[in-house]
Each structure stands twice: as structure tokens, then as C-alpha cells.
Amino acid sequence: MMTNKVTITIDSILRNGQDKTITVKGWAFDQENKVAPVITVKSSPNAEVEIVQFYRMDVNILFDLSNEMNVGFEIIIKPRASKGKVIVQFAANEVITEYSVKLGKKYSIELGTETPTQLKISKIRKGLGYLRRNGLKSALNRYKLEKFINGDEYRAWITQNENRPIVELVAEIEQFKIKPLISIVMPVYNIETKWLAKCIESVQKQLYKNWELCICDDASTNTEVKKTLERFASRDERIKIVYRQTNGHISLASNDALELASGEFVALLDNDDELAINALSEVVKVINQTPDVEFIYSDEDKINEDGNRFEPAFKPDWSPDLLMGTNYISHLSVYRRDLLLNLEGFRTGVEGSQDYDLVLRYTEQIAEKNIKHIPKVLYHWRTLPSSTASSASEKTYADEVGVKVLKDALHRRGILGNVSKGIAPGFYAISYDVMNEELVSIIIPTRNGYEDVKTCVDSIIDKTTYSNYEIIIADNDSDDPKMDELYASYQQKLGSRFIVDEIDIPFNYSRINNIAASKAKGKYLLFLNNDTQVIAPDWMTRMVSYGQFERVGCVGAKLYYPDRTIQHAGVIMGLGDVAGHGHHYFPDKDLGYFGRLYLDVDYLAVTAACVLVKKVDFEMVGGFDEEFTIAFNDVDLCMKVYELGRYNVWAHQAELYHFESKSRGYENTPEKITRFDGEKKLLQKKWRKYIDNDPFYSPNLTRGTGNFTIRIES
């Protein structure tokens, strides 16, 4: 709020669930004179009050304030009574502004301080809210997913996958021919010393011993920080420390730490996190396997104050389009030092998203084949109640900087487009400008299906904002006279842009589409099932915006069942030992696995119920393989295009309904089942290496269904 000359912003007011302490966090300063106010409390017999003022990087940068100005504040109120209020005064240049905190008000409970009863109530409320929005079936699926992420299943996975004897791991290290020095870069600022100690100890416990820890203390005001650093450095010569005289923020501090580094590779570590005991040995194993590697990243999880691990992030291999929507790389990340120095390290002015900025700039300079992902949890990200309580304002600022970072990336790459904040913190929405609105040939195969075709084509004509398209109906021996009437009405509306290609052959989906594609005039082919209906007017624009890039092959859409649950959101190889849909039956408002349902994602394949591909690429791979008469022809097409060196992208904002299997029915007769099994075996024979290892789907996730739960071997 703005009162006279003093700007006061309250970020959060939280109550400790156990001791009832109220904590008010925010920032305040005299906007005209750019000075921090003096904060005091009027006499308050009903409470004991403590006030702390501190530096706020986000606010100081946003308003161009000096580093010495402590505009942030934390007011800790310990009530002596259940009623009454505390009056806080903000004084600057003889202007006094008062803010009132009511002691009896029901404030949100600070995360991490809940009593067992409060935790249960919170979970019940959250579950009931999800049930109310999405229905019973979806709520049960979400419950199972949460259970796998945070419950006994993850602990079982840890036991199953992190159980190699230390003696074996050490013996493996001794066999390495390449044993580079790894420089671990760590900026430090006012961290609680017990977490700093645990962080440093996790480095000292590394099985791989050829490392150095390069620390820059960014002028911490907590004197215990320096004492702790000095104690560790005095006992281990591999620990190097530099002390800044003034606070320069995380980018400058990281660069100062980087100047201490002498290793060939640089790993990044935050001052309250922990490395797995085999983190560096796994990195060096990759270096020995692929000596030309230039960037390495691993999976990660979170760790709480009690040392309990939860919420593992099982990541895909290199996924450039996913990276433009969120920094899925995060931790652990390892760079070549010489390339890092060529980029002059971290960039100032992007603090809050400096790691995101670095990985975008760095990976622009290297070959994609030299990027390696280790699908093991090698990094534990510390979660603390104090950081969680203030996360709302910090994440808002980080998201604003993230938008800037992505806009800068587009500018460097010479790509026109728009960037905005996404549906949740840490997510971004990218829309690329369509440089040339080239002709799109929409190919719709059908046999009869009057109502389906009418619904589909009407929605294209009535809703689509992309204007340069033609519609080709691949008519497979329709005998309903109403179809001719329908076609005539569309030819009257669209003229030469509506074409009926009569294909009187025994049904073979692949061959029918190949024949129709040969007649298409468009630069892009858009294969579309007749039982679809457009939802988003810019669906085709979104698809073309990706299809225009040479590096992109097939582009898929987000398809819903009529009840708004997910029908298609990308194809995962290996599900059921063949291929299947990810996030199948998830409700439309669910974010999916780490936000995947609201991000544009690289997948090996997408469904041909709605897929766009350049005609030149389609012809280069020989179109659809006609041995796949009905099933898996789309997966096979995508795999062939992928092997051209293209990325297949699922564009989440290209939304349509898909009334699946209305036209041809289900695989429920002996003849259809036999045919399906044959096509399944054909796919397994052609693409076994991708069925065994889909690079865009973690080997740590289930192969049973597409719900992204943890893979535990029985």
C-alpha cells in the first residue's frame, strides 16, 4: 500500500502452528527519497515483539536502491493473549505510517510447523477440493501419484536403486582412466550454519576425491558463517574461500567463486543443499564414457530438516522445448570451465533466475550430442520453513526475471515470439511468431460419419484463426448419400480449398492418408481424425509456429475426451512394452508431472489424430508405413521423422476434443485383435531400442501406465 511517502508491502502473515507465533514479512521504503524507514512497535502488553530489517535483493534491484539499504523486514510476534493487536510504526522523513496486526485473526499456518492434526486437516481439505473440481476417478489417480512421490514408494525406490556396496563404487572409480579435477562453485550468504556444515560435509564425503570446493562469502552479516567456513578450510586444503567486502548478489558472488576454480569441470552447489555420496563419481563416469561431453545434469529430490527425502524430479534427456517452458535442468549441473569463462560466467541483472539464464546461454554454444543426462538422484535440495514462508514474493520476482531471461534467449537466437508467465511459478508460456502463413493441407480420412465430419469441419471453419488452409477429405468408399450433400455445402463455402479424394480401397489408414497426402498442395500436412472438434481458435497457429522450425518434425496437440479428461498428451515409448499415451484420463486442470500438461514438451511421438508435419519430411521418410494398417502408424511415422534429426513437439495450447474410436470401433473382435498384435510386434521389431529407452521419459518411471508414478521392480 502507498501511504504518504512510505511504500509498505506485506508479503505474508503466517502463524506457527505449534507455538502460535505470528510472523509478518514484507518490505518498506520512502519511495521519493529512497531511504528505509525506522520500524518500531508501540507499547504492546499483549505480545512480545522482535523486529529484524534486512537486505532484499529483489526489491533493491527492482527499484534501483543501494546495496546497503535494508528494506526487507520480519516482525515476529509472540502473543501473551488471544485478543488485542500490535501496532507497527514505519517512520521515514518525519512521516509515520502505522500497520495493525490482530492477534486473534486466523492466519495461514507456516509450512513445516503444522501439528499432526493440522496436517491431516490440510490434506483432507486439499483432497476434497481436488475431488470437487475433478471427480472421484481423477482424485484417486492423483492420490496414487502423490503417494508414489512422497510416501513409502519413494523410500522403496531408494532402497532398490541406491544399494550398491561402497566397495564396488570405489573399485569402479579406481578403474577410471580420466580423473579430472572437479571444481564445485558455491556462493554463501547468511545461511544458518548447521545447513552450511551439512552442505560442506556432503562434499567431503564424496567417494571421488579429486575435487575442490570454491566458496565466495557474499559479505554475510552473520559472523558465525565466517567462523564455520574458516573451520572447514583450516582442516581441508581443497576448500578455497574468498570474502566479498560488499554484498554483490548471487551472480557476482558465483563469479568470484568461479575465479577460484582450476578444475576442467565446474559443478554448481547451493549453500544449504547436499550432494549424494556418489554425485561426482557418476559425473566422472560419464566423462570417461564420453570424453567430449560438455554439459552434464542429473536427477534431484528434496530433503527436509530431518533428512527425509521426497519429491524426486526424474528428468528426461536433453529437451530444448521443455527447457523453454521451465528450468527442468536445475541440479546437479556440471559445465566445462573454459566454456563457462568464455561466457563470462553468470550474468548480473538476472539474479533470481541466474542459473536458468546460464544454462540457456551455455547450451546455445555447444553441440547437443555433448549434453548428457544422468538418470540418478545425485542432488538433494533443502527445503526449510523459513524459505517456504517467504517463497511467494521471491517466486514472483524470479518469474519476472525468468521472462526476461527467455526474451533475451529469443533475441540472441534471432527468433520472434512472446514470453509470459505460465500457469504456476517456474513455468513460462512461449508463443513463436509465424513468419510465413504457408498453406496447411488438413487431411481428414472418413467412411460415412456424417455427424462426425460435420462437427469437425464446422469447428475448423468457424473457429480457426489461421486462414491459409485447405481441407482434403480422404473418403474411403462412403455410401451415405448425406455425405455428398455435406461435401457440396463445404465446396460452396470454401471453393477450391475443399477437396474430396475418393479412395475406394480396403481400409488401410496408412495407405489412405498417403494417397491423400500425394494430392496435397500445402507446405504442411495436418492429419486429423474425423472425430475431432476444435477448441482453441489458435490451435493451427500454435502447431505451425513449431512446424516452421527446421529442427522440429512432428507437432502434436492436446486432445480431450468430451468430459475434459486427457485423451492425448504425448506418446511414451515402452508403456506396455510398446507405446502409450502419457497422462491418460488426467483432468484438464491438473498440471501433470512437474507441469507437463501446461508446457510444450518434446516427446518421441504424438498421435496422428491431430499431427502436423512438413510435407518434405513426410515424403523423405516415405510417409506412413502401410504395414501398419490401423495401429501404431503414427508412432512409426514420428520415429522415422525423429531419426532425421528432428524434435517431435507436443503443443499444449493446441486444444481439440477427440471422440475416440467412434468411426471404426474398438479392437474387440478376434480378427482385429490378431491384426493389432501383429502391428504391435512389428513396432517392437522396428523400434526396440526406443521401447527399451525413451530419451524423453525417465527410466525411473513406471512402464505400466502413463501416470508418471515411480518404477519399482517386483
URGI-V283006 format. One record per backbone hydrogen bond with DSSP energy under -0.5 kcal/mol. CO is the residue of the C=O (numbers start at 1). NH is the residue of the N-H. If there is no record, write none. Layout:
co:CO nh:NH
co:CO nh:NH
This chain:
co:1 nh:3
co:1 nh:8
co:3 nh:6
co:5 nh:7
co:5 nh:31
co:5 nh:32
co:6 nh:3
co:6 nh:8
co:7 nh:29
co:9 nh:11
co:9 nh:27
co:12 nh:25
co:13 nh:108
co:14 nh:23
co:15 nh:110
co:16 nh:20
co:21 nh:16
co:22 nh:24
co:22 nh:77
co:23 nh:14
co:23 nh:25
co:24 nh:75
co:25 nh:11
co:25 nh:12
co:26 nh:73
co:27 nh:9
co:29 nh:7
co:29 nh:31
co:30 nh:34
co:30 nh:35
co:35 nh:30
co:37 nh:39
co:38 nh:40
co:38 nh:91
co:40 nh:89
co:44 nh:47
co:46 nh:80
co:46 nh:81
co:48 nh:78
co:50 nh:76
co:52 nh:74
co:54 nh:72
co:55 nh:57
co:56 nh:60
co:57 nh:61
co:58 nh:62
co:59 nh:63
co:60 nh:65
co:61 nh:64
co:66 nh:69
co:68 nh:70
co:69 nh:71
co:71 nh:28
co:72 nh:54
co:73 nh:26
co:74 nh:52
co:74 nh:76
co:75 nh:24
co:75 nh:77
co:76 nh:50
co:76 nh:78
co:77 nh:22
co:77 nh:79
co:78 nh:48
co:84 nh:103
co:84 nh:104
co:86 nh:88
co:86 nh:101
co:87 nh:42
co:88 nh:99
co:89 nh:40
co:89 nh:91
co:90 nh:97
co:91 nh:38
co:92 nh:95
co:94 nh:96
co:95 nh:92
co:97 nh:90
co:99 nh:88
co:100 nh:102
co:101 nh:86
co:102 nh:105
co:105 nh:107
co:108 nh:15
co:110 nh:113
co:115 nh:119
co:116 nh:120
co:117 nh:121
co:118 nh:122
co:119 nh:123
co:120 nh:124
co:121 nh:125
co:122 nh:126
co:123 nh:127
co:124 nh:128
co:125 nh:129
co:126 nh:130
co:127 nh:131
co:128 nh:132
co:129 nh:133
co:130 nh:134
co:131 nh:135
co:135 nh:139
co:136 nh:140
co:137 nh:141
co:138 nh:142
co:139 nh:143
co:140 nh:144
co:141 nh:145
co:142 nh:146
co:143 nh:147
co:144 nh:148
co:145 nh:149
co:146 nh:150
co:147 nh:151
co:147 nh:153
co:149 nh:311
co:151 nh:154
co:151 nh:155
co:152 nh:156
co:153 nh:157
co:154 nh:158
co:155 nh:159
co:156 nh:160
co:157 nh:161
co:158 nh:162
co:165 nh:168
co:165 nh:169
co:166 nh:170
co:167 nh:171
co:168 nh:172
co:169 nh:173
co:170 nh:174
co:171 nh:175
co:172 nh:175
co:173 nh:176
co:177 nh:179
co:181 nh:183
co:181 nh:264
co:181 nh:265
co:182 nh:184
co:182 nh:212
co:183 nh:185
co:183 nh:267
co:184 nh:214
co:185 nh:269
co:186 nh:216
co:188 nh:218
co:192 nh:195
co:192 nh:196
co:193 nh:197
co:194 nh:198
co:195 nh:199
co:196 nh:200
co:197 nh:201
co:198 nh:202
co:199 nh:203
co:200 nh:203
co:200 nh:204
co:201 nh:205
co:203 nh:206
co:207 nh:209
co:209 nh:211
co:210 nh:182
co:212 nh:184
co:212 nh:214
co:213 nh:215
co:213 nh:240
co:214 nh:186
co:215 nh:242
co:216 nh:188
co:216 nh:218
co:217 nh:219
co:217 nh:244
co:221 nh:223
co:222 nh:225
co:222 nh:226
co:223 nh:227
co:224 nh:228
co:225 nh:229
co:226 nh:230
co:227 nh:231
co:228 nh:232
co:229 nh:233
co:230 nh:234
co:231 nh:235
co:232 nh:235
co:232 nh:236
co:236 nh:239
co:238 nh:213
co:238 nh:240
co:240 nh:215
co:242 nh:217
co:242 nh:244
co:248 nh:252
co:249 nh:253
co:250 nh:254
co:251 nh:255
co:252 nh:256
co:253 nh:257
co:254 nh:258
co:255 nh:259
co:256 nh:260
co:257 nh:260
co:258 nh:261
co:264 nh:337
co:265 nh:183
co:266 nh:335
co:267 nh:185
co:270 nh:273
co:274 nh:380
co:276 nh:279
co:277 nh:207
co:278 nh:282
co:279 nh:283
co:280 nh:284
co:281 nh:285
co:282 nh:286
co:283 nh:287
co:284 nh:288
co:285 nh:289
co:286 nh:290
co:290 nh:293
co:294 nh:336
co:295 nh:372
co:296 nh:334
co:297 nh:374
co:299 nh:378
co:299 nh:379
co:300 nh:313
co:301 nh:381
co:302 nh:310
co:303 nh:383
co:304 nh:307
co:308 nh:304
co:310 nh:302
co:312 nh:314
co:313 nh:300
co:313 nh:315
co:319 nh:323
co:320 nh:324
co:322 nh:325
co:322 nh:326
co:325 nh:428
co:326 nh:328
co:332 nh:298
co:333 nh:268
co:334 nh:296
co:335 nh:266
co:336 nh:340
co:337 nh:341
co:338 nh:342
co:339 nh:343
co:340 nh:345
co:341 nh:344
co:347 nh:350
co:350 nh:353
co:353 nh:357
co:354 nh:358
co:355 nh:359
co:356 nh:360
co:357 nh:361
co:358 nh:362
co:359 nh:363
co:360 nh:364
co:362 nh:365
co:363 nh:366
co:367 nh:370
co:368 nh:371
co:370 nh:294
co:370 nh:295
co:370 nh:372
co:372 nh:297
co:373 nh:375
co:374 nh:299
co:374 nh:376
co:376 nh:299
co:376 nh:378
co:378 nh:276
co:379 nh:301
co:379 nh:381
co:380 nh:274
co:380 nh:382
co:381 nh:303
co:384 nh:388
co:385 nh:389
co:386 nh:390
co:388 nh:391
co:390 nh:394
co:391 nh:395
co:392 nh:396
co:393 nh:397
co:394 nh:398
co:395 nh:399
co:396 nh:400
co:397 nh:401
co:398 nh:402
co:399 nh:403
co:400 nh:404
co:401 nh:405
co:402 nh:406
co:403 nh:407
co:404 nh:408
co:405 nh:409
co:406 nh:410
co:407 nh:411
co:408 nh:412
co:409 nh:413
co:410 nh:414
co:410 nh:415
co:411 nh:414
co:416 nh:433
co:418 nh:431
co:420 nh:429
co:424 nh:427
co:427 nh:422
co:428 nh:430
co:429 nh:420
co:431 nh:418
co:433 nh:435
co:436 nh:438
co:439 nh:441
co:439 nh:523
co:439 nh:524
co:440 nh:442
co:440 nh:470
co:441 nh:443
co:441 nh:526
co:442 nh:444
co:442 nh:472
co:443 nh:445
co:443 nh:528
co:444 nh:474
co:445 nh:530
co:446 nh:476
co:449 nh:453
co:450 nh:454
co:451 nh:455
co:452 nh:456
co:453 nh:457
co:454 nh:458
co:455 nh:459
co:456 nh:460
co:457 nh:461
co:458 nh:462
co:459 nh:463
co:459 nh:464
co:460 nh:464
co:465 nh:467
co:467 nh:469
co:468 nh:440
co:470 nh:442
co:470 nh:472
co:471 nh:473
co:471 nh:499
co:472 nh:444
co:472 nh:474
co:473 nh:475
co:473 nh:501
co:474 nh:446
co:474 nh:476
co:475 nh:477
co:475 nh:503
co:479 nh:481
co:480 nh:483
co:480 nh:484
co:481 nh:485
co:482 nh:486
co:483 nh:487
co:484 nh:488
co:485 nh:489
co:486 nh:490
co:487 nh:491
co:488 nh:492
co:489 nh:493
co:490 nh:494
co:491 nh:495
co:494 nh:497
co:495 nh:498
co:497 nh:471
co:497 nh:499
co:499 nh:473
co:499 nh:501
co:500 nh:502
co:501 nh:475
co:501 nh:503
co:502 nh:504
co:503 nh:505
co:508 nh:512
co:509 nh:513
co:510 nh:514
co:511 nh:515
co:512 nh:516
co:513 nh:517
co:514 nh:518
co:515 nh:519
co:516 nh:519
co:516 nh:520
co:517 nh:520
co:523 nh:615
co:524 nh:441
co:525 nh:527
co:525 nh:613
co:526 nh:443
co:527 nh:611
co:529 nh:532
co:531 nh:659
co:533 nh:657
co:535 nh:537
co:536 nh:539
co:537 nh:465
co:537 nh:466
co:538 nh:542
co:539 nh:543
co:540 nh:544
co:541 nh:545
co:542 nh:546
co:543 nh:547
co:544 nh:548
co:546 nh:549
co:549 nh:552
co:551 nh:647
co:554 nh:649
co:555 nh:612
co:556 nh:651
co:557 nh:559
co:558 nh:656
co:559 nh:567
co:559 nh:568
co:560 nh:658
co:561 nh:564
co:564 nh:588
co:565 nh:561
co:566 nh:585
co:568 nh:559
co:570 nh:569
co:570 nh:582
co:571 nh:573
co:571 nh:605
co:572 nh:575
co:572 nh:580
co:574 nh:577
co:575 nh:578
co:578 nh:574
co:580 nh:572
co:581 nh:584
co:583 nh:586
co:586 nh:566
co:587 nh:590
co:591 nh:597
co:591 nh:598
co:592 nh:594
co:592 nh:595
co:593 nh:596
co:595 nh:598
co:596 nh:599
co:599 nh:601
co:601 nh:603
co:601 nh:650
co:603 nh:648
co:605 nh:571
co:607 nh:610
co:609 nh:529
co:610 nh:557
co:611 nh:527
co:612 nh:555
co:613 nh:525
co:614 nh:618
co:615 nh:619
co:616 nh:620
co:617 nh:621
co:618 nh:623
co:619 nh:622
co:624 nh:626
co:625 nh:628
co:627 nh:629
co:628 nh:510
co:629 nh:509
co:629 nh:510
co:632 nh:636
co:633 nh:637
co:634 nh:638
co:635 nh:639
co:636 nh:640
co:637 nh:641
co:638 nh:642
co:639 nh:643
co:641 nh:644
co:641 nh:646
co:642 nh:645
co:647 nh:553
co:647 nh:649
co:648 nh:603
co:649 nh:556
co:649 nh:651
co:650 nh:601
co:650 nh:652
co:651 nh:558
co:651 nh:654
co:653 nh:655
co:654 nh:558
co:655 nh:535
co:655 nh:536
co:656 nh:560
co:657 nh:533
co:658 nh:660
co:659 nh:662
co:661 nh:665
co:666 nh:668
co:669 nh:673
co:670 nh:674
co:671 nh:675
co:672 nh:676
co:673 nh:677
co:674 nh:678
co:675 nh:679
co:676 nh:680
co:677 nh:681
co:678 nh:682
co:679 nh:683
co:680 nh:684
co:681 nh:685
co:682 nh:686
co:683 nh:687
co:687 nh:690
co:687 nh:691
co:688 nh:692
co:689 nh:693
co:693 nh:695
co:694 nh:697
co:695 nh:317
co:698 nh:701
co:700 nh:711
co:703 nh:576
co:706 nh:583
co:709 nh:702
co:710 nh:712
